[in-house]
Amino acid sequence: MSAKTNTGEDILEPELPIVDPHHHLWDRTPLRVTIPRPAHPFYEAIADVQRYLLEELLADTGGGHNIRATVFLECHAMYRADGPEALKCVGETEFVNGVAAMSASGIYGETRACAGIVGNADLRLGDAVEDVLRAHIHVAGGRFRGIRNSTSHDPDPEVLGPLMGRNEGLYRDANFRAGFKWLHKFGLSFDAWLLEPQLPDLIDLAQAFPDTSIVLDHVGTPLGIASYSGRRDERFPIWRDNIRKLALHLPRPMERFQTDCAILHGRRKVRAVRRNCSARIPFEGLTAALAFCRGDHRQHRWPSAAEFWESLGSIRVVAPPGTHELKRIISQ
């Protein structure tokens, strides 16, 4: 009998080795966070997940797929309470490296959680960010891989809800770019989170720093809620064309352009998004697709890791033919 997800779907290629490239860890239980109702769909999705640590992560990754390792993405968890402001973010890397060490002991199974760590540092510090990057690398036990700074912003406050108030235009800021140049010097990548209308900012950044590895989070966050509701036919070609432009400025794009999941595409079930939003996006050296939404906002839950990886079956690889390159990407 074939392995199945918790929704009863057959697991495709359960032996395929996978590295999960984007997850978070947090414990908000001591903060007793109360989320007012009705809440923004993003808050609705995470309202009941006050604690997500190694135990919860392994419960998700243990759903039947062969997930060999994971990469932690910063989420402002466990910052230091004391010390210089610029270095408080290093507390998150210390915390995650401890979780990674627990996993590396092998007593929790074969999956190596947090084998890679992407942290946070305020790149607007300019040259002063060098000390912050060195601190991250020092405490990470060889696991530190990069930095994420978000510039996700929209004039409509209902689009981002609780995430409103981030730095509009950050990727074009001169001080930010003075700090950004240090990433390549340390061999670090940059994770970018912004919204679909902001993609030209990232294209401009990629043009200015062609040697720095850039990871695009949430496939550029296509929008389908608030003032963007019902505008898919208008916005989708704009998103597609900007993704193509971005790819042209990334050398070796199959290695440097990664996507995970969109989270702001309205109240649709995972199956519906998989069916209705998948798209073929051909361009030389890179294949990508908006194929799913990692949030069942109608039922206010995240899908399991098994459901998430099954949804990759909706991605349509255009070139090269077959799934060899896709397998190579998700295995590495």
C-alpha positions in Angstrom: 0.0 0.0 0.0 1.4 3.4 -1.0 2.1 6.1 1.6 -0.5 8.8 1.9 -0.8 12.4 3.2 -3.2 13.2 6.1 -5.8 14.1 3.5 -5.6 10.7 1.8 -3.5 11.6 -1.2 -0.9 9.2 -2.4 2.6 10.5 -1.7 4.5 10.8 -5.0 8.0 9.3 -5.0 8.3 8.9 -1.2 12.0 7.9 -1.6 13.0 11.3 -3.3 15.4 13.1 -0.9 14.1 16.6 -0.1 15.6 19.7 1.6 12.8 21.9 2.9 14.2 25.4 2.1 12.0 27.6 4.2 10.4 27.3 7.7 10.3 29.1 11.0 10.5 28.3 14.7 9.0 30.2 17.5 7.4 30.0 21.0 4.9 32.7 21.7 3.2 30.9 24.6 5.0 32.9 27.4 3.8 36.1 25.7 0.1 35.1 25.8 -0.6 36.7 22.5 -4.3 37.4 22.0 -5.4 37.8 18.4 -8.6 39.9 18.1 -11.4 38.6 15.9 -12.1 39.0 13.1 -8.5 38.9 12.2 -6.5 39.3 9.0 -6.2 36.0 7.1 -2.5 35.7 7.9 -3.3 35.9 11.6 -6.1 33.5 11.2 -3.8 31.0 9.7 -1.3 31.1 12.6 -3.6 32.0 15.5 -3.5 28.5 17.0 0.2 28.0 16.4 1.6 29.7 19.5 4.4 27.1 19.7 6.4 25.7 16.7 9.6 24.1 17.7 11.6 21.0 16.9 8.8 18.6 18.0 6.2 20.3 15.8 8.5 20.6 12.9 9.4 16.9 12.9 5.7 16.0 13.2 5.2 17.9 9.9 8.2 16.7 8.1 7.5 13.1 9.2 4.4 12.8 7.1 5.8 10.3 4.6 8.2 12.3 2.4 12.0 11.7 2.6 12.8 15.2 4.0 16.6 15.0 4.7 17.2 18.5 6.0 15.6 21.9 6.5 16.6 25.5 6.3 15.4 28.0 9.0 14.3 31.4 7.9 14.4 34.3 10.3 11.1 35.4 11.9 12.2 37.7 14.8 12.2 34.8 17.3 14.3 34.7 20.5 16.1 38.0 20.0 18.5 38.9 22.9 16.9 41.0 25.5 20.1 42.9 26.3 23.2 44.2 24.6 23.8 46.4 21.6 20.6 46.8 19.5 22.3 45.8 16.3 23.4 42.4 17.8 20.1 41.4 19.4 19.1 39.6 16.2 22.1 37.2 16.8 20.0 35.7 19.6 17.8 34.1 17.0 20.7 32.3 15.4 22.0 31.1 18.7 18.5 29.7 19.5 18.2 28.0 16.1 21.7 26.6 16.2 20.7 24.9 19.5 17.7 23.3 17.8 20.0 22.2 15.0 22.4 20.6 17.4 19.6 18.7 19.0 18.6 17.4 15.6 22.2 16.6 14.7 22.4 14.2 17.6 20.3 11.8 15.7 18.1 10.8 18.6 15.1 12.6 16.9 15.5 10.8 13.6 17.3 11.1 10.4 16.0 14.6 9.3 18.6 17.3 10.1 16.5 20.3 11.1 18.0 23.7 10.6 21.0 22.4 8.7 21.0 25.9 7.2 20.2 29.1 8.9 19.1 32.4 7.3 19.0 35.2 9.9 18.4 38.9 10.1 20.7 41.9 10.2 19.8 45.5 9.5 21.7 46.0 6.3 21.0 49.8 6.6 23.9 49.8 9.0 26.1 50.0 6.0 29.7 48.9 6.7 28.9 48.5 10.4 26.9 45.4 9.5 30.2 43.5 9.1 30.4 42.9 12.8 26.8 41.6 12.9 27.4 39.2 10.1 30.6 38.0 11.8 28.6 37.4 15.0 26.0 35.3 13.2 28.6 33.2 11.6 30.5 32.7 14.8 27.5 31.4 16.8 26.0 29.3 14.0 28.4 26.4 14.1 29.0 26.4 10.3 25.3 26.5 9.5 24.8 30.2 8.7 23.8 30.8 5.1 22.4 34.2 4.6 20.3 37.2 5.6 16.6 38.1 5.0 15.4 41.7 5.0 11.7 42.3 4.0 10.4 45.3 2.2 6.9 44.0 1.8 4.5 47.0 1.7 1.3 48.1 0.0 -0.7 51.4 0.3 -3.7 49.3 1.2 -3.3 48.3 4.9 -5.7 45.4 4.5 -3.2 43.6 2.2 -0.7 42.9 4.9 -2.7 43.5 8.0 -0.4 42.8 11.0 2.7 42.8 8.8 2.0 46.4 7.7 4.6 49.0 8.4 7.7 47.4 6.8 10.3 49.5 5.0 8.9 50.6 1.6 11.7 51.1 -0.9 14.3 49.4 1.3 16.0 47.6 -1.6 16.8 50.9 -3.3 18.1 52.6 -0.2 21.8 53.7 -0.4 22.5 52.7 3.2 20.9 49.3 2.7 23.0 48.7 -0.4 26.2 49.7 1.5 25.4 46.8 3.8 24.2 44.5 1.1 27.7 44.4 -0.5 29.0 42.6 2.5 26.9 39.5 1.8 29.0 38.5 -1.2 32.2 39.1 0.7 31.1 36.5 3.3 29.6 34.1 0.8 26.1 34.7 2.1 22.9 34.7 0.2 20.0 37.2 0.4 16.4 36.2 0.9 14.0 38.8 -0.4 10.4 39.1 0.7 8.3 41.8 -1.1 5.0 41.9 -2.8 4.3 41.4 -6.5 3.9 45.2 -7.3 7.4 45.7 -5.7 9.3 43.3 -7.9 10.9 46.1 -9.9 12.8 47.0 -6.7 14.4 43.5 -6.6 15.2 43.5 -10.3 17.1 46.8 -9.8 18.9 45.3 -6.8 19.9 42.2 -8.7 21.2 44.3 -11.6 23.4 46.3 -9.1 24.8 43.2 -7.4 25.0 40.4 -10.0 27.4 38.3 -8.0 25.2 38.0 -4.8 22.9 35.0 -4.6 19.3 36.1 -4.2 16.4 33.9 -3.0 13.0 35.2 -3.9 10.6 34.2 -1.1 6.9 33.4 -1.7 7.2 33.5 -5.5 7.2 37.3 -5.3 3.9 37.2 -3.3 1.2 37.5 -5.9 -1.8 39.2 -4.3 -5.5 38.3 -4.4 -6.9 39.8 -1.3 -8.2 43.3 -0.2 -7.9 45.8 -3.1 -6.4 43.0 -5.3 -9.3 40.7 -5.0 -10.7 39.7 -8.5 -7.8 41.2 -10.3 -5.9 38.0 -11.2 -6.2 38.4 -15.0 -4.8 42.0 -14.7 -2.0 41.3 -12.2 -0.8 37.8 -13.3 0.9 39.0 -16.6 2.7 41.7 -14.7 4.0 39.2 -12.1 5.0 36.8 -14.9 6.9 39.4 -16.9 8.7 40.7 -13.8 9.8 37.2 -12.9 11.2 36.8 -16.4 13.1 40.1 -16.1 14.5 39.1 -12.7 15.7 35.8 -14.1 17.6 37.6 -16.8 19.8 39.3 -14.2 20.6 36.2 -12.2 23.5 34.1 -13.5 22.9 30.4 -13.0 19.3 31.1 -12.2 18.4 27.4 -11.6 20.7 27.5 -8.6 20.0 31.0 -7.4 16.3 31.5 -7.9 14.2 29.6 -5.4 10.5 29.8 -4.5 8.5 28.5 -1.8 4.9 29.5 -1.3 2.5 32.4 -1.6 0.4 33.3 1.5 -1.7 36.3 0.4 -4.0 34.9 -2.2 -7.3 35.0 -0.5 -9.7 32.4 1.0 -9.2 29.4 -1.2 -8.5 25.8 -0.4 -5.1 24.3 -1.3 -6.7 22.1 -4.0 -8.5 25.0 -5.6 -5.3 27.1 -5.7 -3.4 24.2 -7.1 -5.9 23.8 -9.9 -6.6 27.4 -10.7 -3.3 29.2 -10.3 -0.8 26.9 -11.8 0.9 28.4 -14.9 3.6 27.5 -17.4 6.4 30.2 -17.3 9.1 29.3 -19.8 12.3 31.2 -20.0 15.9 30.1 -20.7 17.7 28.5 -17.8 14.8 28.8 -15.4 11.4 27.2 -14.8 9.1 28.3 -12.2 5.4 28.2 -11.5 2.8 29.8 -9.2 1.2 26.5 -8.4 -0.2 26.6 -4.9 -0.8 28.6 -1.8 0.6 27.4 1.5 -2.4 28.4 3.5 -5.9 27.0 3.7 -7.4 30.3 5.0 -11.0 29.0 4.8 -10.2 26.3 7.4 -7.6 28.6 9.1 -4.7 26.1 9.0 -1.4 25.4 7.3 -1.3 22.2 5.2 1.0 19.5 6.5 4.5 19.1 5.0 3.2 16.1 3.0 0.4 18.2 1.4 2.9 21.0 0.7 5.3 18.7 -1.2 2.4 17.0 -3.0 1.4 20.4 -4.3 4.7 20.6 -6.1 3.2 18.0 -8.4 1.2 21.0 -9.9 4.4 22.7 -11.1 4.8 22.3 -14.8 8.5 22.0 -15.8 8.9 23.5 -19.2 12.6 23.2 -19.9 14.6 21.0 -19.6 11.9 18.3 -20.3 11.1 15.9 -17.4 11.7 16.5 -13.7 15.4 15.9 -13.4 16.2 19.6 -12.7 13.3 20.0 -10.3 14.5 16.9 -8.4 18.0 18.2 -8.2 16.8 21.6 -6.8 14.6 20.2 -4.1 17.2 17.6 -3.1 19.9 20.2 -2.7 
